[in-house]
């Protein structure tokens, strides 16, 4: 679907003002941004875990260079957490009416990530900042996939196709 098609669909009389015909583009970009932010949070958390375990309260002796790099990475972590929160909340808000089982999917996937992290004897920091962002992105992808699969099976069984919802299957 080209941007021209997307804008012409948006201006057509058939579309409602509340629905975004190119919602799949927003959902894909939110998941991609969430994945990038998950990489940053994972890397930062693992770096801090290794730093704390190797130095165990001792001065690293690396001088100002290490301290500056750590401060820059801390700022990137803060920005990443902010963008991640915005992406997830935007995804959740736009899809909550379309997908009634979204909260169940999130709860199951996030609980599984906590159980796996606890089983691997990971620290609370690693579970919270390492595993849960990845699990949230997985829950977002599972939510979209399960909802699309349901629509596809429903259309195949009943012969009824909702054109607006069927667009994502054709793209």
N, C-alpha and C positions, 0 to 999 in steps of 0.2 A: 504494500500500500504506500503510495507516494504522499508527500505532504499536501499536494494539491487535492488528492482524493480525500485525504483526512479533513481538510478544511471545507471541501464541498459537502462532505457528509455532515459536518458540524453545522453547516448553514442550511441544510435541507429541512423541509417541513416535517419529515418523519421523525427526526430526532428530538428528544426532550431536552430541555435546558439543563436538567439535573444530571443527565448521563453524558459521559464523554466517549464518543465513538472510538477514539484512539487510546482508550484506557490501557491497552496492552503495552503501549510504548512507555507509559508512566510506570506501570508495574515492573516492566523489565529494567527500566533505569533505576527504580528504587531497589530492586534486588541487587543489581550490579553495584550501586553505591554502598549498599549494606555489606556486600562481599569485600569491597575494597576497605571499608572501615573495619571489618572483621580481621582482615590481614594486619592492619595497623595495631589493633588492640591485642591481637595474639602475639605479635612480635614484641610489643612493648612489655607485655606481661611476662613472656618467657625471658626476655632480657633482664627484667627486674628480678625474677626468680633465680636466674643463674647468678646474677650480681650479688644477691643477698646470700645465697648458699656458698659462693666461693670466697667472699670477703668476710662474711659473718661479723659485720660491725667494724671491720678494719678499714682504714683509709686505703683506697686503691692505688695511690701514688701516681696516678696518670696525669695529674696536674689539671690545669684549666681546660685543656682540650676535651678530656672525657666529660667534665662537668658541663661544658657548653653543649656538647653533643647530646648529653642526657636531657638538658633543659629544652633543647629544640625538639627532641623526640617526645618529651612530655607535653609540649604545646601541640604537636601533631596529634598526640593521643587525645587531648582535650577536644580539639577540633573534630577529630574522627568520631568521638563519642556523641558530640552534638549532631553531626550529620547523620550518624546511625540512628539516633533517636528520632530525628525528623523524618527520615526515610521509613522507618517502621511505623511510626504513628500515622503518617500519610497513607501508607499502604493499608493499615488496619481500618482507618476511618472510611476510605473510599470503598473497601470491599465488605464491610460489616453487614450491609443490607443484602448484598448479592450472595454471600456465602454464610449460611447459618451455622455451619460447623467449624468455622474458622477458629473460634476460641477453644474448641475441643482439640483441634489439630495443634495449636500453639501449646496448650497445656501438656499434651502427651509428649510432643517432641522436646520441649524444654525440661520436663520432668525426666525424660530419658537421658538428656545431656547431663543433668545433675547426678543421676544415679551412676552413669558411666564415669563421670569425673570423680565421684566419691569412691567408686570401685577401683579406679586407677590410683587412688590415694593422692589426688591432686589437691593443691591448696585451695582455699576459698577464693583467693584472688584469681587463680587460673581458671577455676570453674566459672566465676562471674564474668571475668573480662576475656577469657579465652574460649571456653566452650559455648557459653550461652549466645554470643553474637552469631557464631556459625550455626547453632541450632535454630536461631530466629530466622536466619536466611533460608535454612532448609524448610522450616515451617511455612514461610511465605511461598516458596516454590511448590511445596506439597499442596498447599491450599489452592493455588492456581491450577495445578495439574489435576487434582482430584475433582475440582469443580468443572473443569473442561471435559474430563472423562465422563463425569455424570451427565453433562449436557449432551455429549456425543452419543452415549448409550441411550438416553432418553429419546433423542431424535431418531435413532435407529429403531427402537422398539415401538414408538408410537407413530412414526412417520411425520410428526410435527416438528418443524424447525422454526425457532425464533430467529429471525434474520439478524437482529442486532447481536445476539449472543452467539450465533453461528459464525460470525465474521472472524473470530479469533481462530476457529478451526480451519478456515480457508487460507489464512495468511501463513 
